[in-house]
Amino acid sequence: TFINDGMQVDVDAAESMGNKISQASATIEDFGPLVLDLGAKVEGNGANLLGFLRATPIGKRYQDQLKDVAIGGSGKVAFTLHLPIKQIEALTLDGSAQLSGAKLDHNAYNLHFIDASGPLRFSQNGFAADQLDVGFRERKAKLSVAIGSYVADPKHGFEATLRGQFPATTVFADVPVLIPALAAFPGESEWTAKVGVDAPDSAVGRSELVLSSDLRGTAIDLPAPLAKSAATALPFQLALDLPYAGQRFEATLGDVAGVKGRLPDASHAFAARVDFGTQAATEPAAIGIVVGGRTPLLDAGGWLDLVVQGNGAGAGLINDIDVRADDF
């Protein structure tokens, strides 16, 4: 419909990049300033909707963050666009999407989520998924993703948070060197995994993973000072760069111990420095494990028994022990 110096288009049905447009309207009030106001509702499978997003200015702006992402299942999208044709950089966009039973994959990090359901928000400056219901490694979890202006830390271009109840063997399944030691951590706890990737214009370009849990529900079947019952809470945090092979890491276990180390890769052996007490851990050696610090109680007999029985995971890597104990 042409109205004076403007135009109104009402769409009953259309298709774009394999996605079904169930309803849309486009308005140009005046051909002089030439400003397009567009509203649409779109339905499609995950792959087509992702292809549609990648083709938009938003998708091109955040193509590095989206290049390793794949989406299965289906979804519905609704958006409004205000677009000055002669000044495209001034566009404003407001939209939402609803995922239902979708499959989300991030191939670069080998992360796979199933049955993803929930809302997403997007604008001209990025998009976010808040508390999606997902399945991850045979457990139910909550996944949040933020890109662009939706990130919490302004230095990041991408952030993701996963929360769920998991055993330690599931949390550290991607780090085979730790598998023998995880038998000493039976039970399961509430875990939070946060990933932050620096913005494309960052000078550092760092990607960091932070794992944290209060370990309530997980026992530590090791001698003192590491022993802990499943009912007792003891805050744990691990921070490392991604991809993790060959990267440095830092960990704390309440006020019991702190660790600094480096994970193995083709050029580096596993190395770690463990310091008991509240003092910050010092830098690790080139290879192997060094143990130091101070603790109120050290069950030396218990640790020796583990080594004698051959159950002391990592005992063969220990280079040096220099621990002060109030009760030995």
Summary of the structure (lengths in Angstrom):
residues: 328
radius of gyration: 25.9
end to end distance: 88.6
largest distance: 92.4
contacts: 980
relative contact order: 0.07
helix: 16%
strand: 53%
